[in-house]
Amino acid sequence: MAETNFVDYVKIHCKSGAGGAGSAHLRREKFVAKGGPDGGDGGRGGHIILEGNQHMWTLLHLKYKKHIKAGNGESGGKQRSTGADGEDIVLEVPLGTIARDAESGEFLFEITQHGESKVLMKGGRGGLGNDHFKSATYQTPRFAQPGEEGQESWMILELKVLADVGLVGFPSSGKSTLLSVVSAAKPKIGDYPFTTLVPNLGIVGHREQRSFVMADIPGIIEGAHEGRGLGLRFLRHIERNSMLLFMVPADSKDHLKEYRILMDELEKYNPELLDKQRYLAISKSDMLDEELMKEISHELKDIPHMFFSSVTGKNIQVLKDKIWEILNS
């Protein structure tokens, strides 16, 4: 996925359709001088609807489409005929999209399944025709209801990547390299901070044709929960992962401290993230000998961890087995 094509936040102005007016028509036919009211109801205004599409990964298609307007309902007619409903606008969005009211920040709903559709903004109701207002004492009402106005507001759509495993680590900790080795994903890789500027997804094949989805989340730095670095822009993607795989490179000066900083950033952003299943993987371990690995293991003490190398393939299958075990525990 090209970096310029990944959009996970859009603000759009939505206006649903107005309802059609009810009809105040009075029946007039040959040999029927006073047929009474027969006005039909107005059609409802068009809704604005979000629909999940599992084949989409970005909100790019909405980035330059700021104004969304649904159709108005048509007026009712004679012979109690109901006016046509206004045209609905259906916006396809990736799975993991949440909708918020831009003014209040209120969470409205989220789309998590393919084909799932939810009304973002309802159209106005159609007005009742005069046929509804007749009675024994008032047999010829010459009035009908107007249609309701549609709603109008700014809405925010945010995408939270859906994945089984989220890779959490500082920039250049080897997350992108691991994803490129265990899946067909081709993330941008380089030996400098913030090589990854957008989340990358890969399907990891496992034993007996099993698989799970892994997400490479752009690197966290100390202070990310306050917006430093890529900060809040991508921390939200971690909320949707079933499991978090923490990655600390073998050449780190203090493995335990780095792990604790990562944990601290997640806790300050959203304490509930620490309730997720997690595991620590020491990357680039091809540069370590047995003695150094023992020292690092002693340093990490009771933290479940494993050493692996994406370059040599060391323990890659063991790591995949461990991830599968945790996901299905």
VOPAGU-2260 file (C-alpha; in pm, 1 decimal, decimal comma):
REM VOPAGU-2260
SITE   aa  ch    i         X         Y         Z
SITE  MET   A    0       0,0       0,0       0,0
SITE  ALA   A    1     152,4     330,4    -104,1
SITE  GLU   A    2     200,7     568,0     185,5
SITE  THR   A    3      22,3     850,8       3,4
SITE  ASN   A    4    -279,3     624,5     -50,2
SITE  PHE   A    5    -329,8     531,3     313,6
SITE  VAL   A    6    -584,1     763,0     475,9
SITE  ASP   A    7    -724,2     670,0     816,9
SITE  TYR   A    8    -904,5     994,6     908,9
SITE  VAL   A    9   -1154,5    1204,0     716,4
SITE  LYS   A   10   -1396,9    1479,7     811,8
SITE  ILE   A   11   -1703,8    1502,1     589,8
SITE  HIS   A   12   -2008,7    1727,4     581,4
SITE  CYS   A   13   -2327,1    1522,4     559,9
SITE  LYS   A   14   -2679,8    1630,3     474,6
SITE  SER   A   15   -2962,0    1379,2     464,5
SITE  GLY   A   16   -3267,8    1428,7     245,1
SITE  ALA   A   17   -3581,1    1616,5     347,6
SITE  GLY   A   18   -3908,4    1427,2     361,6
SITE  GLY   A   19   -4167,8    1493,7      94,3
SITE  ALA   A   20   -4484,8    1686,3     179,2
SITE  GLY   A   21   -4813,2    1505,3     225,8
SITE  SER   A   22   -5084,9    1573,5     -29,2
SITE  ALA   A   23   -5404,0    1769,4      49,9
SITE  HIS   A   24   -5582,5    1638,9    -260,2
SITE  LEU   A   25   -5962,5    1598,8    -264,6
SITE  ARG   A   26   -6114,0    1325,0    -478,1
SITE  ARG   A   27   -6303,3    1464,4    -777,5
SITE  GLU   A   28   -6447,4    1225,5   -1038,2
SITE  LYS   A   29   -6743,5    1212,5   -1270,2
SITE  PHE   A   30   -7056,9    1139,0   -1073,0
SITE  VAL   A   31   -6858,1    1185,5    -746,5
SITE  ALA   A   32   -6900,1    1549,4    -653,8
SITE  LYS   A   33   -6758,5    1525,3    -305,9
SITE  GLY   A   34   -6530,1    1223,0    -287,0
SITE  GLY   A   35   -6346,3    1339,4      20,4
SITE  PRO   A   36   -5973,9    1356,4      96,4
SITE  ASP   A   37   -5743,3    1108,6     -79,7
SITE  GLY   A   38   -5403,9    1274,8     -41,7
SITE  GLY   A   39   -5107,9    1037,5      -2,1
SITE  ASP   A   40   -4804,5    1060,4     225,3
SITE  GLY   A   41   -4474,0    1212,9     126,4
SITE  GLY   A   42   -4169,4     989,6      78,6
SITE  ARG   A   43   -3892,6     989,5     337,8
SITE  GLY   A   44   -3570,3    1171,7     273,2
SITE  GLY   A   45   -3261,1     977,0     172,8
SITE  HIS   A   46   -3034,1     832,0     441,6
SITE  ILE   A   47   -2654,7     848,7     445,2
SITE  ILE   A   48   -2533,7     495,8     513,2
SITE  LEU   A   49   -2194,1     339,5     585,7
SITE  GLU   A   50   -2132,7     -13,5     458,6
SITE  GLY   A   51   -1835,2    -237,5     539,7
SITE  ASN   A   52   -1615,8    -366,2     257,4
SITE  GLN   A   53   -1345,1    -619,3     347,4
SITE  HIS   A   54   -1156,1    -542,0      25,8
SITE  MET   A   55   -1091,2    -180,4     122,9
SITE  TRP   A   56    -797,4     -69,9     343,0
SITE  THR   A   57    -814,4     309,2     335,2
SITE  LEU   A   58   -1051,8     608,6     347,9
SITE  LEU   A   59    -872,5     769,8      53,7
SITE  HIS   A   60   -1186,4     770,0    -162,0
SITE  LEU   A   61   -1352,8    1007,7      88,5
SITE  LYS   A   62   -1058,3    1241,0     139,8
SITE  TYR   A   63   -1155,7    1473,7    -144,8
SITE  LYS   A   64   -1530,4    1416,9    -121,9
SITE  LYS   A   65   -1609,4    1654,4     161,4
SITE  HIS   A   66   -1980,6    1713,1     102,1
SITE  ILE   A   67   -2224,0    1421,9     100,3
SITE  LYS   A   68   -2590,2    1495,8      22,8
SITE  ALA   A   69   -2878,0    1249,3       0,4
SITE  GLY   A   70   -3190,6    1296,8    -213,1
SITE  ASN   A   71   -3515,2    1455,0     -97,2
SITE  GLY   A   72   -3838,8    1258,7     -74,8
SITE  GLU   A   73   -4114,6    1335,0    -324,4
SITE  SER   A   74   -4455,9    1471,1    -232,5
SITE  GLY   A   75   -4756,2    1246,8    -194,1
SITE  GLY   A   76   -5019,5    1231,7    -468,5
SITE  LYS   A   77   -5386,5    1170,2    -524,0
SITE  GLN   A   78   -5556,5     834,9    -467,8
SITE  ARG   A   79   -5350,4     795,0    -150,7
SITE  SER   A   80   -5030,4     739,2    -350,9
SITE  THR   A   81   -4712,7     774,5    -146,0
SITE  GLY   A   82   -4428,1     983,2    -281,3
SITE  ALA   A   83   -4100,7     813,6    -371,9
SITE  ASP   A   84   -3830,3     800,2    -105,6
SITE  GLY   A   85   -3523,1    1014,9    -155,0
SITE  GLU   A   86   -3211,1     844,5    -289,4
SITE  ASP   A   87   -2990,5     695,7     -16,8
SITE  ILE   A   88   -2616,4     756,8     -30,3
SITE  VAL   A   89   -2413,8     445,9      58,0
SITE  LEU   A   90   -2048,8     503,9     147,3
SITE  GLU   A   91   -1831,3     193,3     144,2
SITE  VAL   A   92   -1566,3     192,4     417,2
SITE  PRO   A   93   -1296,2     -49,8     536,8
SITE  LEU   A   94   -1365,0    -280,9     828,5
SITE  GLY   A   95   -1260,6    -112,6    1152,0
SITE  THR   A   96   -1407,9     227,3    1059,9
SITE  ILE   A   97   -1567,9     422,3    1344,7
SITE  ALA   A   98   -1799,9     720,8    1309,2
SITE  ARG   A   99   -1806,8    1022,3    1539,4
SITE  ASP   A  100   -1996,7    1348,4    1556,1
SITE  ALA   A  101   -1734,5    1613,6    1474,9
SITE  GLU   A  102   -1884,4    1880,1    1699,9
SITE  SER   A  103   -1944,4    1677,8    2016,4
SITE  GLY   A  104   -1690,9    1401,9    1958,7
SITE  GLU   A  105   -1963,6    1148,6    2043,8
SITE  PHE   A  106   -1894,4     792,2    1930,4
SITE  LEU   A  107   -2177,7     677,2    1704,8
SITE  PHE   A  108   -2090,3     325,4    1586,7
SITE  GLU   A  109   -1824,9     110,6    1420,6
SITE  ILE   A  110   -1824,6    -110,1    1113,3
SITE  THR   A  111   -1653,4    -445,2    1171,2
SITE  GLN   A  112   -1808,2    -693,5     924,8
SITE  HIS   A  113   -1824,5    -721,8     548,2
SITE  GLY   A  114   -2163,5    -608,7     420,1
SITE  GLU   A  115   -2261,6    -456,5     755,3
SITE  SER   A  116   -2448,1    -129,5     702,9
SITE  LYS   A  117   -2548,1     138,1     951,3
SITE  VAL   A  118   -2727,5     468,3     904,5
SITE  LEU   A  119   -2491,7     757,7     966,7
SITE  MET   A  120   -2759,8    1021,7     918,9
SITE  LYS   A  121   -3133,9     960,7     884,0
SITE  GLY   A  122   -3346,5    1132,1     623,4
SITE  GLY   A  123   -3649,2    1335,7     728,4
SITE  ARG   A  124   -3985,7    1163,1     754,6
SITE  GLY   A  125   -4244,7    1224,2     486,4
SITE  GLY   A  126   -4551,3    1429,8     580,3
SITE  LEU   A  127   -4892,2    1266,2     622,2
SITE  GLY   A  128   -5155,7    1324,5     355,9
SITE  ASN   A  129   -5494,1    1473,7     439,8
SITE  ASP   A  130   -5653,6    1127,6     430,4
SITE  HIS   A  131   -5506,2    1071,8     781,5
SITE  PHE   A  132   -5687,9    1371,3     928,4
SITE  LYS   A  133   -6048,0    1297,4     828,9
SITE  SER   A  134   -6297,0    1203,7    1096,7
SITE  ALA   A  135   -6668,6    1167,6    1146,9
SITE  THR   A  136   -6693,6    1530,8    1249,6
SITE  TYR   A  137   -6433,6    1668,0    1008,3
SITE  GLN   A  138   -6482,7    1493,4     677,6
SITE  THR   A  139   -6296,4    1727,0     441,9
SITE  PRO   A  140   -5956,7    1833,7     581,5
SITE  ARG   A  141   -5787,8    2058,4     326,8
SITE  PHE   A  142   -5442,9    2040,1     479,7
SITE  ALA   A  143   -5155,5    1791,1     504,7
SITE  GLN   A  144   -4824,5    1766,8     689,8
SITE  PRO   A  145   -4506,4    1908,7     543,1
SITE  GLY   A  146   -4209,8    1674,7     529,4
SITE  GLU   A  147   -3939,8    1683,7     797,1
SITE  GLU   A  148   -3615,9    1858,0     718,3
SITE  GLY   A  149   -3309,1    1642,1     676,5
SITE  GLN   A  150   -3020,1    1647,0     923,3
SITE  GLU   A  151   -2697,1    1832,8     855,5
SITE  SER   A  152   -2366,9    1800,8    1037,6
SITE  TRP   A  153   -1992,6    1738,2    1010,5
SITE  MET   A  154   -1891,0    1378,4    1078,0
SITE  ILE   A  155   -1553,4    1218,8    1147,0
SITE  LEU   A  156   -1461,7     876,1    1013,3
SITE  GLU   A  157   -1156,2     705,9    1165,4
SITE  LEU   A  158   -1003,4     376,9    1062,0
SITE  LYS   A  159    -860,5     140,1    1320,9
SITE  VAL   A  160    -672,1    -142,4    1152,7
SITE  LEU   A  161    -818,4    -486,5    1224,5
SITE  ALA   A  162    -549,4    -748,3    1287,4
SITE  ASP   A  163    -485,1   -1046,0    1512,1
SITE  VAL   A  164    -131,6    -937,8    1604,1
SITE  GLY   A  165      -1,9    -582,7    1640,1
SITE  LEU   A  166     374,9    -525,9    1633,8
SITE  VAL   A  167     477,1    -273,2    1898,9
SITE  GLY   A  168     825,2    -127,5    1918,1
SITE  PHE   A  169    1049,1     172,5    1875,1
SITE  PRO   A  170    1147,3     280,7    1522,3
SITE  SER   A  171    1401,2      47,7    1356,0
SITE  SER   A  172    1328,1    -240,4    1592,9
SITE  GLY   A  173    1279,3    -483,6    1304,9
SITE  LYS   A  174     898,1    -488,0    1281,6
SITE  SER   A  175     880,6    -428,1     906,4
SITE  THR   A  176    1153,2    -684,0     837,7
SITE  LEU   A  177     966,4    -949,7    1037,1
SITE  LEU   A  178     641,9    -878,2     851,6
SITE  SER   A  179     818,8    -904,0     514,8
SITE  VAL   A  180     968,5   -1241,6     612,6
SITE  VAL   A  181     656,1   -1411,2     752,0
SITE  SER   A  182     405,4   -1275,1     497,5
SITE  ALA   A  183     380,4   -1149,5     141,9
SITE  ALA   A  184     360,3    -787,2     260,0
SITE  LYS   A  185     632,4    -557,9     126,3
SITE  PRO   A  186     664,8    -270,6     374,7
SITE  LYS   A  187     926,6      -1,9     325,9
SITE  ILE   A  188    1240,0    -102,8     516,9
SITE  GLY   A  189    1538,3     112,0     609,7
SITE  ASP   A  190    1788,6     156,4     890,0
SITE  TYR   A  191    1655,1     490,1    1012,2
SITE  PRO   A  192    1367,0     607,8    1233,0
SITE  PHE   A  193    1012,0     621,9    1097,2
SITE  THR   A  194    1075,3     416,9     785,4
SITE  THR   A  195     718,7     295,7     832,2
SITE  LEU   A  196     479,5     587,3     800,3
SITE  VAL   A  197     157,6     387,4     760,8
SITE  PRO   A  198      32,2      60,7     912,3
SITE  ASN   A  199     108,8    -243,1     697,7
SITE  LEU   A  200     -94,4    -564,2     706,9
SITE  GLY   A  201      22,0    -911,9     618,5
SITE  ILE   A  202    -141,1   -1255,7     627,1
SITE  VAL   A  203      94,1   -1497,6     802,6
SITE  GLY   A  204      65,3   -1857,9     692,3
SITE  HIS   A  205      89,8   -2117,9     967,8
SITE  ARG   A  206      82,1   -2495,5     991,2
SITE  GLU   A  207    -197,9   -2695,3     825,6
SITE  GLN   A  208    -309,5   -2398,2     611,3
SITE  ARG   A  209    -392,0   -2187,5     913,7
SITE  SER   A  210    -322,1   -1815,1     910,4
SITE  PHE   A  211    -346,3   -1495,9    1111,1
SITE  VAL   A  212    -322,7   -1125,1    1028,4
SITE  MET   A  213     -23,1    -923,9    1150,1
SITE  ALA   A  214      -4,3    -543,5    1153,0
SITE  ASP   A  215     317,9    -342,8    1149,6
SITE  ILE   A  216     228,4     -26,5    1343,1
SITE  PRO   A  217     456,2     277,5    1289,2
SITE  GLY   A  218     718,8     306,0    1562,8
SITE  ILE   A  219     635,8     444,1    1903,6
SITE  ILE   A  220     869,7     683,8    2083,0
SITE  GLU   A  221     871,4     807,4    2441,0
SITE  GLY   A  222     596,6    1069,5    2471,2
SITE  ALA   A  223     388,2     919,0    2190,1
SITE  HIS   A  224      72,8     935,4    2405,8
SITE  GLU   A  225     114,3    1316,4    2402,7
SITE  GLY   A  226     141,5    1322,8    2023,9
SITE  ARG   A  227     520,6    1315,2    1989,8
SITE  GLY   A  228     662,5    1147,8    1681,1
SITE  LEU   A  229     375,7     978,9    1497,2
SITE  GLY   A  230     202,5     968,7    1834,7
SITE  LEU   A  231    -174,0     963,0    1851,9
SITE  ARG   A  232    -202,3     923,8    1477,4
SITE  PHE   A  233    -130,2     550,4    1493,8
SITE  LEU   A  234    -164,9     445,4    1858,0
SITE  ARG   A  235    -535,9     395,5    1796,9
SITE  HIS   A  236    -463,0     110,7    1553,7
SITE  ILE   A  237    -324,2     -95,8    1841,3
SITE  GLU   A  238    -666,8     -90,9    2009,1
SITE  ARG   A  239    -807,3    -333,7    1751,3
SITE  ASN   A  240    -541,4    -605,6    1778,4
SITE  SER   A  241    -615,3    -928,1    1963,9
SITE  MET   A  242    -253,6    -966,2    2074,7
SITE  LEU   A  243      44,7    -733,3    2102,5
SITE  LEU   A  244     390,8    -855,5    2006,5
SITE  PHE   A  245     646,4    -623,6    2164,0
SITE  MET   A  246     976,8    -604,5    1978,7
SITE  VAL   A  247    1307,2    -489,7    2127,2
SITE  PRO   A  248    1624,1    -522,3    1916,1
SITE  ALA   A  249    1919,7    -721,7    2045,0
SITE  ASP   A  250    2148,2    -417,8    2019,6
SITE  SER   A  251    1933,9    -213,1    2261,0
SITE  LYS   A  252    2130,8     -56,5    2546,6
SITE  ASP   A  253    1867,8    -157,2    2802,6
SITE  HIS   A  254    1611,0    -416,9    2692,4
SITE  LEU   A  255    1403,8    -404,5    3009,6
SITE  LYS   A  256    1387,7     -24,1    3011,4
SITE  GLU   A  257    1282,0     -13,4    2646,2
SITE  TYR   A  258    1007,0    -268,2    2710,3
SITE  ARG   A  259     883,1     -71,7    3011,2
SITE  ILE   A  260     876,6     254,2    2812,4
SITE  LEU   A  261     661,8      86,3    2546,4
SITE  MET   A  262     426,9     -47,8    2813,7
SITE  ASP   A  263     411,5     292,7    2980,5
SITE  GLU   A  264     319,1     469,0    2655,7
SITE  LEU   A  265      35,9     224,2    2590,7
SITE  GLU   A  266     -92,8     256,2    2946,0
SITE  LYS   A  267     -93,8     636,3    2932,2
SITE  TYR   A  268    -275,7     629,5    2598,1
SITE  ASN   A  269    -533,5     368,7    2701,6
SITE  PRO   A  270    -494,8     155,4    3017,5
SITE  GLU   A  271    -720,7    -112,7    2867,6
SITE  LEU   A  272    -446,2    -198,8    2617,9
SITE  LEU   A  273    -256,1    -371,0    2897,7
SITE  ASP   A  274    -541,6    -619,6    2930,7
SITE  LYS   A  275    -452,4    -762,3    2590,2
SITE  GLN   A  276    -237,8   -1071,4    2557,5
SITE  ARG   A  277     123,6    -975,6    2492,5
SITE  TYR   A  278     461,3   -1130,6    2429,0
SITE  LEU   A  279     814,5    -994,8    2396,3
SITE  ALA   A  280    1040,0   -1085,4    2102,7
SITE  ILE   A  281    1407,8    -987,5    2090,1
SITE  SER   A  282    1485,7    -916,0    1725,2
SITE  LYS   A  283    1821,6    -917,4    1542,3
SITE  SER   A  284    1944,4   -1192,8    1776,8
SITE  ASP   A  285    2183,3   -1327,3    1511,5
SITE  MET   A  286    2433,8   -1080,8    1657,9
SITE  LEU   A  287    2412,0   -1243,9    2001,9
SITE  ASP   A  288    2600,2   -1542,9    2136,7
SITE  GLU   A  289    2464,1   -1782,6    2400,7
SITE  GLU   A  290    2625,4   -1593,3    2687,0
SITE  LEU   A  291    2468,1   -1260,2    2587,7
SITE  MET   A  292    2128,3   -1422,6    2545,5
SITE  LYS   A  293    2152,8   -1564,4    2895,8
SITE  GLU   A  294    2240,0   -1220,2    3031,7
SITE  ILE   A  295    1941,8   -1061,4    2855,5
SITE  SER   A  296    1708,2   -1339,7    2975,2
SITE  HIS   A  297    1827,6   -1283,7    3331,2
SITE  GLU   A  298    1763,8    -911,3    3288,1
SITE  LEU   A  299    1407,3    -972,6    3166,2
SITE  LYS   A  300    1339,4   -1222,4    3447,3
SITE  ASP   A  301     966,7   -1308,2    3457,5
SITE  ILE   A  302     872,1   -1140,9    3126,2
SITE  PRO   A  303     784,6   -1412,5    2869,0
SITE  HIS   A  304    1019,4   -1361,2    2573,8
SITE  MET   A  305    1196,2   -1520,8    2281,4
SITE  PHE   A  306    1501,6   -1449,8    2064,5
SITE  PHE   A  307    1470,1   -1452,9    1685,4
SITE  SER   A  308    1632,9   -1322,8    1369,1
SITE  SER   A  309    1448,4   -1224,2    1053,3
SITE  VAL   A  310    1776,5   -1223,3     859,1
SITE  THR   A  311    1887,0   -1580,6     938,3
SITE  GLY   A  312    1538,4   -1720,5    1005,0
SITE  LYS   A  313    1635,2   -1822,7    1357,1
SITE  ASN   A  314    1327,4   -1917,2    1563,8
SITE  ILE   A  315    1085,1   -1768,0    1307,6
SITE  GLN   A  316     872,1   -2082,6    1304,5
SITE  VAL   A  317     893,5   -2109,1    1683,5
SITE  LEU   A  318     772,8   -1748,3    1709,3
SITE  LYS   A  319     479,0   -1819,7    1475,9
SITE  ASP   A  320     389,3   -2124,4    1685,7
SITE  LYS   A  321     398,0   -1914,5    2001,4
SITE  ILE   A  322     178,8   -1644,4    1847,7
SITE  TRP   A  323     -73,7   -1905,5    1734,8
SITE  GLU   A  324     -76,0   -2060,9    2081,6
SITE  ILE   A  325    -142,7   -1723,1    2246,2
SITE  LEU   A  326    -413,5   -1627,1    1996,4
SITE  ASN   A  327    -597,6   -1953,7    2061,8
SITE  SER   A  328    -539,5   -1979,2    2435,5
